[in-house]
């Protein structure tokens, strides 16, 4: 897993997370993250980052996926980096 100390590390961390999710029963979340990263045209970087934060926060809050603690921790680290960069959620 990539370290996530600032917003520049979010993209590789999400790519790693997506790959790990695919092999851990989180294929739906992985597909959503891949779609947001690769298929949607975003107006600004922050617009994409806000959407990624929303997707991850919803997944963590719902705690609906059978993920390992390591994957949940990675989701929370990514959210924390996004919160630091974007400020409080809208």
C-alpha angles and dihedrals in degrees: 000000000000119000113247110207098140142008094271089066094053097086097055090040091054091047090053091045091051092052091048091048091054091059095041104055097270097109094133093056090043090053092050092049092047091049093051092046099043112018107040122077109224125201093216138010090243090055089058092044091051091051092048090050091051093049093048095042091051091050093048094045092049091045085199099142126086094233133153120253088249091060092045089050091051090051090052092048091052091048090050091052090049092048090051091051100038101032123225117349115264 
